[in-house]
Amino acid sequence: MFIKVNATVGFNPDAVSHWHYALVPPAPAALLEGQGRATPAVHGGREPTRAEARESAREAAREHSRASTREWERASAEPRLGPAVLTALVPAQAALGDPSFTLSVQGSNFDDGAVIVWNGSDEVTTFVSATEVTTQVDMSTAQAAMPIQVQVKNLDLTLSNTLEFQLLAAPEPPPAVPTLTLTFIGGGELVLEGTDAEKVREYYSIPSSHLTVL
């Protein structure tokens, strides 16, 4: 068997070594019969036939390949980068009633597959790079002003340090603008209407003989 590898694109000697190890395992004991290095397997008190020996060898090879695959998978699942480190949240705050937005979590050591943990819940996360991941924050679900704990969980389930996102109370609505109406009634007199009309007359020191306040 030959394995052709393009050494200029994505060449991984460790992976090739693993493939070779899985595909060409050490010879099982049953294949060494007659070479003085192992005792043949016994089947019901008799020597195995050649067909039985071949099947036994194939099964041993398959089990060896499965064991090698399990070992490779276990090694692949081990921490590669260690815990993520958070340095900034962009934005770092929002107020109740604000529109939904994209939260950018910035730092280092983010796995491709890392998850943003928002107040203890895993969120749908987009991997941008090893230094940034993002998620959509639905502000329609925000009910109360409070600090939100934000972390990042890597593929090995290690959690980063914690940063706080500040969810603020909705701002007070602006005061109503008073409505004033100025009307000419003839004879040089004016009529001023509105809730603050008297204050306006006093502020400008307009004689009552010239301005009627309603």
DOTOR-99002 format. One record per residue (C-alpha): x, y, z; residue number from 1. Coordinates in pm, 1 decimal, padded with zeros to 6 digits. Layout:
         u         v         w    k
         X         Y         Z  NUM
...
This chain:
         u         v         w    k
   00000.0   00000.0   00000.0    1
   00125.8   00348.0  -00088.6    2
   00009.6   00681.9   00051.3    3
   00070.8   00983.3  -00168.2    4
   00084.3   01310.9   00024.9    5
   00103.9   01656.5  -00130.3    6
   00383.3   01802.2   00081.4    7
   00311.1   02158.5  -00033.7    8
  -00050.9   02180.5   00084.3    9
  -00152.2   02098.3   00439.7   10
   00132.8   01849.9   00496.1   11
   00112.8   01704.5   00845.9   12
   00387.9   01448.7   00921.3   13
   00225.4   01360.1   01253.7   14
  -00098.3   01265.4   01077.3   15
   00088.8   01057.1   00817.6   16
   00272.0   00881.2   01097.9   17
  -00063.8   00804.7   01263.0   18
  -00207.6   00669.9   00936.4   19
   00092.7   00448.3   00884.1   20
   00072.2   00323.4   01241.1   21
  -00299.2   00245.2   01208.7   22
  -00271.7   00082.7   00865.1   23
   00044.9  -00116.3   00923.8   24
   00022.3  -00246.9   01283.3   25
   00280.4  -00483.8   01433.5   26
   00228.8  -00840.5   01317.4   27
  -00007.6  -01035.7   01549.3   28
   00122.1  -01341.6   01722.5   29
  -00082.6  -01571.8   01497.9   30
   00116.0  -01450.5   01192.1   31
   00442.0  -01551.4   01351.9   32
   00355.8  -01923.2   01347.7   33
   00648.3  -02131.6   01233.1   34
   00896.9  -01852.7   01297.7   35
   00977.0  -01964.2   01650.6   36
   00864.6  -01637.0   01808.4   37
   00514.7  -01722.5   01933.6   38
   00297.9  -02015.7   02023.8   39
   00004.0  -02071.6   01783.9   40
  -00346.5  -02018.7   01921.9   41
  -00527.6  -02336.6   02026.1   42
  -00884.9  -02400.7   01904.5   43
  -01066.0  -02668.0   02106.0   44
  -00746.7  -02849.1   02188.9   45
  -00618.7  -02852.9   01830.6   46
  -00395.3  -02643.5   01611.1   47
  -00590.2  -02371.3   01418.7   48
  -00636.4  -02415.1   01046.7   49
  -00479.1  -02165.3   00811.8   50
  -00818.7  -02001.5   00753.3   51
  -00871.5  -01968.6   01129.1   52
  -00522.8  -01826.7   01172.5   53
  -00582.3  -01570.7   00896.0   54
  -00916.5  -01464.3   01047.0   55
  -00758.8  -01439.0   01390.7   56
  -00481.4  -01223.2   01246.5   57
  -00731.6  -00998.1   01068.2   58
  -00936.9  -00954.2   01387.8   59
  -00621.8  -00873.7   01586.7   60
  -00525.5  -00616.0   01323.1   61
  -00872.9  -00459.4   01332.7   62
  -00867.7  -00435.5   01711.5   63
  -00521.8  -00283.0   01701.5   64
  -00646.9  -00023.4   01449.8   65
  -00949.1   00057.0   01667.1   66
  -00727.2   00096.7   01972.9   67
  -00495.0   00328.3   01779.3   68
  -00793.5   00536.1   01663.1   69
  -00927.5   00566.5   02019.5   70
  -00587.1   00678.4   02141.4   71
  -00562.0   00937.5   01865.4   72
  -00912.1   01071.2   01942.1   73
  -00829.5   01093.5   02312.0   74
  -00510.0   01284.7   02237.7   75
  -00697.7   01517.9   02000.2   76
  -00948.2   01605.6   02274.6   77
  -00678.8   01712.6   02519.6   78
  -00636.4   02087.5   02582.6   79
  -00444.5   02249.1   02299.0   80
  -00439.4   02610.9   02402.2   81
  -00546.0   02610.8   02765.3   82
  -00819.0   02838.3   02904.1   83
  -00925.7   03137.8   02697.7   84
  -00833.5   03483.0   02832.1   85
  -01084.6   03770.0   02800.2   86
  -00968.3   04130.4   02773.8   87
  -01266.7   04329.2   02640.4   88
  -01638.3   04329.0   02556.5   89
  -01755.9   04548.3   02268.0   90
  -01996.8   04702.7   02351.5   91
  -01958.3   04673.9   02729.3   92
  -02308.4   04797.9   02818.7   93
  -02661.7   04851.2   02691.2   94
  -02987.1   04989.4   02832.9   95
  -03326.9   04824.7   02855.9   96
  -03521.8   04908.4   02543.6   97
  -03212.6   04931.6   02322.5   98
  -03217.9   04736.4   01993.1   99
  -03053.4   04393.0   01969.8  100
  -02684.2   04393.4   01877.3  101
  -02373.9   04182.6   01808.2  102
  -02147.7   04134.7   02110.7  103
  -01776.7   04100.3   02033.1  104
  -01574.3   03915.5   02298.4  105
  -01203.6   03984.3   02259.9  106
  -00901.5   03816.3   02416.5  107
  -00671.8   03523.8   02330.7  108
  -00654.6   03142.5   02313.0  109
  -01000.5   03098.1   02155.9  110
  -01056.9   02754.6   01998.8  111
  -01235.3   02725.5   01664.1  112
  -01554.9   02604.5   01829.0  113
  -01529.3   02805.2   02151.6  114
  -01863.1   02911.2   02303.2  115
  -01961.5   03239.7   02469.1  116
  -02125.3   03179.8   02808.4  117
  -02376.4   03460.2   02881.8  118
  -02488.8   03468.1   03245.4  119
  -02432.0   03091.7   03273.5  120
  -02593.5   02991.8   02941.4  121
  -02409.8   02880.0   02627.6  122
  -02486.9   03106.9   02332.3  123
  -02471.2   03048.6   01957.4  124
  -02119.3   03171.1   01885.6  125
  -01934.4   03276.6   01571.6  126
  -01557.8   03212.3   01567.9  127
  -01380.0   03508.5   01408.8  128
  -01021.8   03432.8   01512.0  129
  -00817.7   03307.0   01806.5  130
  -00862.4   03655.7   01955.6  131
  -01232.8   03724.5   01886.1  132
  -01568.1   03547.1   01903.8  133
  -01913.3   03703.3   01865.5  134
  -02278.2   03635.9   01948.1  135
  -02614.6   03805.2   01894.8  136
  -02775.3   03960.0   02205.9  137
  -03156.3   03970.7   02189.1  138
  -03254.2   04277.0   02392.2  139
  -03623.6   04189.7   02374.5  140
  -03557.8   03925.7   02642.3  141
  -03389.9   04170.4   02884.6  142
  -03623.5   04237.3   03176.4  143
  -03416.7   04405.5   03449.5  144
  -03104.6   04614.8   03490.6  145
  -02818.8   04396.2   03617.2  146
  -02455.8   04300.2   03552.0  147
  -02419.2   04001.7   03315.2  148
  -02130.8   03756.9   03364.2  149
  -01954.9   03676.4   03034.7  150
  -01705.1   03393.2   02981.1  151
  -01570.7   03182.2   02692.6  152
  -01561.4   02802.0   02703.8  153
  -01306.1   02623.5   02486.3  154
  -01349.2   02278.6   02328.1  155
  -01186.3   02109.9   02627.9  156
  -01460.9   02270.9   02845.8  157
  -01216.7   02498.5   03030.7  158
  -01367.7   02838.5   03117.5  159
  -01200.1   03175.5   03080.0  160
  -01185.9   03456.4   03330.7  161
  -01506.4   03660.5   03371.8  162
  -01592.7   04006.4   03239.7  163
  -01913.0   04192.5   03327.6  164
  -02153.8   04334.9   03072.4  165
  -02361.0   04615.8   03225.3  166
  -02732.4   04599.5   03149.0  167
  -02861.4   04945.6   03247.5  168
  -03207.3   05075.9   03331.3  169
  -03397.4   05253.6   03055.7  170
  -03336.3   05632.0   03056.0  171
  -03608.6   05862.5   03181.4  172
  -03822.9   06004.0   02898.8  173
  -03757.7   06373.2   02822.7  174
  -04002.9   06626.0   02973.7  175
  -04289.1   06738.0   02757.1  176
  -04226.6   07062.3   02570.7  177
  -04490.7   07322.8   02664.6  178
  -04712.4   07439.0   02385.2  179
  -04782.2   07811.6   02370.8  180
  -05015.1   07986.7   02132.0  181
  -04992.6   08362.4   02067.3  182
  -05295.5   08525.1   01907.3  183
  -05358.2   08885.5   01792.7  184
  -05704.9   09004.2   01896.2  185
  -05685.9   09357.9   01766.9  186
  -05628.0   09688.7   01936.4  187
  -05264.0   09600.2   02002.3  188
  -05350.6   09319.1   02244.4  189
  -05224.6   08959.0   02236.2  190
  -05355.0   08636.9   02384.2  191
  -05102.1   08377.8   02514.3  192
  -05228.5   08025.4   02577.5  193
  -05050.1   07728.8   02741.8  194
  -04958.0   07569.4   03072.7  195
  -04653.1   07794.6   03115.2  196
  -04803.4   08110.3   02966.1  197
  -04796.3   08308.6   03291.7  198
  -04430.1   08224.8   03346.1  199
  -04352.0   08348.3   02996.6  200
  -04535.6   08680.6   03060.2  201
  -04348.6   08729.6   03387.8  202
  -04014.3   08637.4   03237.3  203
  -04045.0   08896.2   02965.4  204
  -04213.5   09152.7   03199.4  205
  -04504.2   09200.8   02960.3  206
  -04774.5   09428.4   03111.7  207
  -05106.5   09257.0   03156.2  208
  -05268.6   09547.4   02971.7  209
  -05090.2   09434.7   02657.8  210
  -05114.1   09055.8   02704.1  211
  -05405.1   08843.8   02811.7  212
  -05304.4   08506.5   02959.7  213
  -05555.0   08223.2   02923.4  214
